[in-house]
Amino acid sequence: MSELAQRLHPGGKSVLVSRRRDGDARHTMTRDQQITAALAELAPPRARRDQCRRTIAVVLDWVDRQCKAVNVHKFFVSKRGKAQIRRYRNAWMEVQAAYDAFDPSIARWFSLAEVASIEGMPTAVDREIEKADHLIKPSPQPKRDAVRAKAAVRAAYSLLVKWGHQPAVTRGGKWEKLAQILAGGPIYVFEYLRTYLADQRAVDRTRA
């Protein structure tokens, strides 16, 4: 068992895996265990422990929301989801055709005329059709563990910076451990640390 797993589950005892709210049953830590372990990594001053605890709770909620987005994507790429989006798109196409068929003296009384008369400006109908076209394009479904790992890496970076630590890409380091804690268990996150740090440095260079 890894050092992190031993730390999260002292004594190396087996832990019952419970299903999380997002339907993922592959994570072995309860929310209280995550908060306690994250506090140990961040080691805030005693006077600020409650504040740090609240911040961790907010971050855990954010990580969960990112994972729930996978379920949304799964619906978009399903046959039922694509069928619903196509019906929505077709309805807007009919609206567009009906509007285009108006006599100019009538069209000006309708809301689309507010932007339709500006050359090069998309109407609300154009934007909805474009959005629907994008959503029904074939696209691979993101893997749940990858989404959770990336979100946890980003959240861990923010927590470390906020609480006075310097995130570093080291195996078994504080950033890797905290990211795994926020992800709910010892899943693989190391390569995401490299990627996220490179992205952050690129952003910093553009701001300089």
C-alpha positions as a Markdown table, in Angstrom:
| # | Residue | x | y | z |
|---|---|---|---|---|
| 1 | Met | 0.0 | 0.0 | 0.0 |
| 2 | Ser | 1.3 | 3.5 | -0.9 |
| 3 | Glu | 2.4 | 6.0 | 1.7 |
| 4 | Leu | -0.6 | 8.1 | 0.8 |
| 5 | Ala | -3.0 | 5.2 | 1.1 |
| 6 | Gln | -1.5 | 4.3 | 4.5 |
| 7 | Arg | -1.9 | 7.9 | 5.6 |
| 8 | Leu | -5.5 | 8.1 | 4.4 |
| 9 | His | -6.3 | 4.8 | 5.9 |
| 10 | Pro | -4.1 | 4.2 | 9.0 |
| 11 | Gly | -3.0 | 0.7 | 9.6 |
| 12 | Gly | -3.7 | -0.4 | 6.0 |
| 13 | Lys | -7.2 | -1.7 | 6.9 |
| 14 | Ser | -9.6 | -2.3 | 4.1 |
| 15 | Val | -12.1 | 0.5 | 3.7 |
| 16 | Leu | -15.7 | 0.1 | 2.5 |
| 17 | Val | -16.2 | 2.0 | -0.7 |
| 18 | Ser | -19.4 | 4.0 | -0.6 |
| 19 | Arg | -21.2 | 5.6 | -3.6 |
| 20 | Arg | -20.7 | 9.3 | -3.9 |
| 21 | Arg | -23.4 | 11.8 | -4.8 |
| 22 | Asp | -22.2 | 11.9 | -8.4 |
| 23 | Gly | -22.6 | 8.2 | -8.7 |
| 24 | Asp | -18.9 | 7.3 | -8.7 |
| 25 | Ala | -18.2 | 4.4 | -6.4 |
| 26 | Arg | -14.5 | 4.2 | -6.9 |
| 27 | His | -13.4 | 6.6 | -4.2 |
| 28 | Thr | -12.5 | 5.5 | -0.7 |
| 29 | Met | -12.6 | 8.5 | 1.5 |
| 30 | Thr | -15.6 | 10.1 | 3.2 |
| 31 | Arg | -15.9 | 13.9 | 3.1 |
| 32 | Asp | -14.8 | 14.2 | 6.7 |
| 33 | Gln | -11.7 | 12.1 | 6.0 |
| 34 | Gln | -10.9 | 14.3 | 3.1 |
| 35 | Ile | -11.2 | 17.5 | 5.1 |
| 36 | Thr | -9.1 | 16.1 | 8.0 |
| 37 | Ala | -6.4 | 14.9 | 5.6 |
| 38 | Ala | -6.4 | 18.1 | 3.7 |
| 39 | Leu | -6.0 | 20.1 | 6.9 |
| 40 | Ala | -3.0 | 18.0 | 7.8 |
| 41 | Glu | -1.4 | 18.8 | 4.5 |
| 42 | Leu | -2.1 | 22.5 | 4.6 |
| 43 | Ala | -1.2 | 22.9 | 8.3 |
| 44 | Pro | -2.9 | 26.3 | 8.8 |
| 45 | Pro | -2.3 | 28.3 | 12.0 |
| 46 | Arg | -4.5 | 27.1 | 14.8 |
| 47 | Ala | -6.5 | 30.4 | 14.8 |
| 48 | Arg | -7.4 | 29.9 | 11.1 |
| 49 | Arg | -8.2 | 26.1 | 11.1 |
| 50 | Asp | -11.9 | 26.7 | 11.0 |
| 51 | Gln | -11.5 | 29.1 | 8.0 |
| 52 | Cys | -9.3 | 26.5 | 6.3 |
| 53 | Arg | -11.8 | 23.8 | 6.9 |
| 54 | Arg | -14.6 | 25.8 | 5.3 |
| 55 | Thr | -12.4 | 26.6 | 2.3 |
| 56 | Ile | -11.6 | 22.9 | 1.8 |
| 57 | Ala | -15.4 | 22.1 | 2.0 |
| 58 | Val | -16.0 | 24.7 | -0.7 |
| 59 | Val | -13.3 | 23.3 | -2.9 |
| 60 | Leu | -14.6 | 19.7 | -2.5 |
| 61 | Asp | -18.0 | 20.9 | -3.7 |
| 62 | Trp | -16.3 | 22.5 | -6.7 |
| 63 | Val | -14.5 | 19.2 | -7.6 |
| 64 | Asp | -17.7 | 17.3 | -7.4 |
| 65 | Arg | -19.5 | 19.8 | -9.7 |
| 66 | Gln | -16.7 | 19.3 | -12.3 |
| 67 | Cys | -17.3 | 15.5 | -12.2 |
| 68 | Lys | -21.0 | 15.9 | -12.5 |
| 69 | Ala | -20.4 | 17.6 | -15.8 |
| 70 | Val | -19.3 | 14.2 | -17.2 |
| 71 | Asn | -22.9 | 13.0 | -16.7 |
| 72 | Val | -24.1 | 16.0 | -18.7 |
| 73 | His | -21.7 | 15.2 | -21.5 |
| 74 | Lys | -22.8 | 11.5 | -21.4 |
| 75 | Phe | -26.4 | 12.6 | -22.1 |
| 76 | Phe | -25.3 | 14.9 | -24.9 |
| 77 | Val | -23.5 | 12.0 | -26.8 |
| 78 | Ser | -26.3 | 9.5 | -26.2 |
| 79 | Lys | -28.9 | 8.8 | -28.9 |
| 80 | Arg | -31.7 | 10.3 | -26.9 |
| 81 | Gly | -29.7 | 13.4 | -26.1 |
| 82 | Lys | -28.7 | 14.0 | -29.7 |
| 83 | Ala | -32.3 | 13.4 | -30.9 |
| 84 | Gln | -33.5 | 16.1 | -28.5 |
| 85 | Ile | -30.9 | 18.5 | -29.6 |
| 86 | Arg | -31.7 | 17.9 | -33.3 |
| 87 | Arg | -35.4 | 18.6 | -32.6 |
| 88 | Tyr | -34.4 | 21.8 | -30.8 |
| 89 | Arg | -32.2 | 22.8 | -33.7 |
| 90 | Asn | -34.9 | 22.0 | -36.3 |
| 91 | Ala | -37.4 | 24.1 | -34.4 |
| 92 | Trp | -35.0 | 27.1 | -34.5 |
| 93 | Met | -34.5 | 26.5 | -38.2 |
| 94 | Glu | -38.2 | 26.8 | -38.7 |
| 95 | Val | -38.3 | 30.0 | -36.8 |
| 96 | Gln | -35.5 | 31.3 | -38.9 |
| 97 | Ala | -37.3 | 30.3 | -42.1 |
| 98 | Ala | -40.5 | 31.9 | -40.9 |
| 99 | Tyr | -38.7 | 35.2 | -40.0 |
| 100 | Asp | -36.9 | 35.3 | -43.3 |
| 101 | Ala | -40.2 | 34.9 | -45.1 |
| 102 | Phe | -41.7 | 38.0 | -43.5 |
| 103 | Asp | -42.3 | 41.1 | -45.6 |
| 104 | Pro | -39.8 | 43.8 | -44.4 |
| 105 | Ser | -42.7 | 45.9 | -43.2 |
| 106 | Ile | -43.8 | 43.1 | -40.8 |
| 107 | Ala | -40.3 | 41.9 | -39.7 |
| 108 | Arg | -39.4 | 45.1 | -38.0 |
| 109 | Trp | -42.1 | 44.5 | -35.4 |
| 110 | Phe | -40.4 | 41.4 | -34.1 |
| 111 | Ser | -37.5 | 41.1 | -31.7 |
| 112 | Leu | -35.1 | 39.4 | -34.2 |
| 113 | Ala | -35.1 | 42.6 | -36.2 |
| 114 | Glu | -33.2 | 44.3 | -33.4 |
| 115 | Val | -30.0 | 42.5 | -34.5 |
| 116 | Ala | -30.9 | 41.0 | -37.8 |
| 117 | Ser | -30.7 | 44.4 | -39.4 |
| 118 | Ile | -27.1 | 44.8 | -38.3 |
| 119 | Glu | -24.9 | 43.2 | -41.0 |
| 120 | Gly | -22.6 | 40.5 | -39.6 |
| 121 | Met | -24.3 | 40.3 | -36.2 |
| 122 | Pro | -25.7 | 36.8 | -35.4 |
| 123 | Thr | -29.3 | 36.7 | -34.1 |
| 124 | Ala | -30.4 | 34.7 | -31.1 |
| 125 | Val | -31.6 | 32.1 | -33.6 |
| 126 | Asp | -28.2 | 31.9 | -35.2 |
| 127 | Arg | -26.5 | 31.5 | -31.9 |
| 128 | Glu | -28.8 | 28.7 | -30.8 |
| 129 | Ile | -28.4 | 26.8 | -34.1 |
| 130 | Glu | -24.6 | 27.1 | -33.8 |
| 131 | Lys | -24.7 | 25.9 | -30.2 |
| 132 | Ala | -26.8 | 22.9 | -31.2 |
| 133 | Asp | -24.6 | 22.1 | -34.2 |
| 134 | His | -21.6 | 22.0 | -31.8 |
| 135 | Leu | -23.3 | 19.8 | -29.3 |
| 136 | Ile | -24.3 | 17.1 | -31.8 |
| 137 | Lys | -20.9 | 16.8 | -33.3 |
| 138 | Pro | -19.2 | 13.4 | -32.5 |
| 139 | Ser | -16.9 | 13.8 | -29.5 |
| 140 | Pro | -15.2 | 11.3 | -27.1 |
| 141 | Gln | -16.7 | 11.1 | -23.6 |
| 142 | Pro | -14.2 | 12.3 | -21.0 |
| 143 | Lys | -13.1 | 9.7 | -18.5 |
| 144 | Arg | -14.5 | 10.3 | -15.0 |
| 145 | Asp | -11.2 | 9.6 | -13.2 |
| 146 | Ala | -9.4 | 12.0 | -15.5 |
| 147 | Val | -11.9 | 14.7 | -15.0 |
| 148 | Arg | -11.8 | 14.2 | -11.2 |
| 149 | Ala | -7.9 | 14.1 | -11.2 |
| 150 | Lys | -7.6 | 17.3 | -13.3 |
| 151 | Ala | -10.1 | 19.2 | -11.1 |
| 152 | Ala | -8.4 | 18.0 | -7.9 |
| 153 | Val | -5.0 | 19.1 | -9.2 |
| 154 | Arg | -6.3 | 22.6 | -10.0 |
| 155 | Ala | -8.1 | 22.8 | -6.6 |
| 156 | Ala | -5.0 | 21.6 | -4.7 |
| 157 | Tyr | -2.8 | 24.1 | -6.4 |
| 158 | Ser | -5.2 | 27.0 | -5.4 |
| 159 | Leu | -5.4 | 25.7 | -1.8 |
| 160 | Leu | -1.6 | 25.4 | -1.4 |
| 161 | Val | -1.0 | 28.9 | -2.8 |
| 162 | Lys | -3.8 | 30.4 | -0.6 |
| 163 | Trp | -2.3 | 28.8 | 2.6 |
| 164 | Gly | 1.3 | 29.8 | 2.0 |
| 165 | His | 2.7 | 26.7 | 0.2 |
| 166 | Gln | 4.6 | 26.5 | -3.1 |
| 167 | Pro | 3.2 | 23.8 | -5.3 |
| 168 | Ala | 6.0 | 21.6 | -6.7 |
| 169 | Val | 5.9 | 18.7 | -9.2 |
| 170 | Thr | 7.5 | 16.0 | -7.0 |
| 171 | Arg | 6.4 | 12.4 | -6.5 |
| 172 | Gly | 4.9 | 12.0 | -3.1 |
| 173 | Gly | 5.1 | 15.8 | -2.6 |
| 174 | Lys | 2.5 | 18.0 | -0.9 |
| 175 | Trp | 0.7 | 18.9 | -4.2 |
| 176 | Glu | 0.3 | 15.3 | -5.3 |
| 177 | Lys | -0.9 | 14.2 | -1.9 |
| 178 | Leu | -3.4 | 17.0 | -1.5 |
| 179 | Ala | -4.7 | 16.5 | -5.1 |
| 180 | Gln | -5.3 | 12.8 | -4.3 |
| 181 | Ile | -7.1 | 13.7 | -1.1 |
| 182 | Leu | -9.4 | 16.1 | -2.9 |
| 183 | Ala | -10.0 | 13.4 | -5.6 |
| 184 | Gly | -11.1 | 11.0 | -2.8 |
| 185 | Gly | -8.4 | 8.4 | -2.9 |
| 186 | Pro | -4.9 | 7.5 | -4.2 |
| 187 | Ile | -5.6 | 7.9 | -8.0 |
| 188 | Tyr | -3.0 | 8.8 | -10.5 |
| 189 | Val | -2.5 | 12.6 | -10.8 |
| 190 | Phe | 1.2 | 13.2 | -11.4 |
| 191 | Glu | 1.1 | 14.0 | -15.1 |
| 192 | Tyr | -1.7 | 16.4 | -14.5 |
| 193 | Leu | 0.6 | 18.3 | -12.1 |
| 194 | Arg | 3.1 | 18.8 | -14.9 |
| 195 | Thr | 0.5 | 19.9 | -17.4 |
| 196 | Tyr | -1.3 | 22.3 | -15.0 |
| 197 | Leu | 2.0 | 23.9 | -13.9 |
| 198 | Ala | 3.1 | 24.4 | -17.5 |
| 199 | Asp | -0.3 | 26.1 | -18.2 |
| 200 | Gln | 0.1 | 28.4 | -15.2 |
| 201 | Arg | 3.5 | 29.5 | -16.2 |
| 202 | Ala | 2.3 | 30.2 | -19.7 |
| 203 | Val | -0.5 | 32.4 | -18.2 |
| 204 | Asp | 2.0 | 34.2 | -16.0 |
| 205 | Arg | 4.2 | 34.9 | -19.0 |
| 206 | Thr | 1.3 | 36.5 | -20.9 |
| 207 | Arg | 0.5 | 38.7 | -17.9 |
| 208 | Ala | 4.1 | 39.9 | -17.5 |
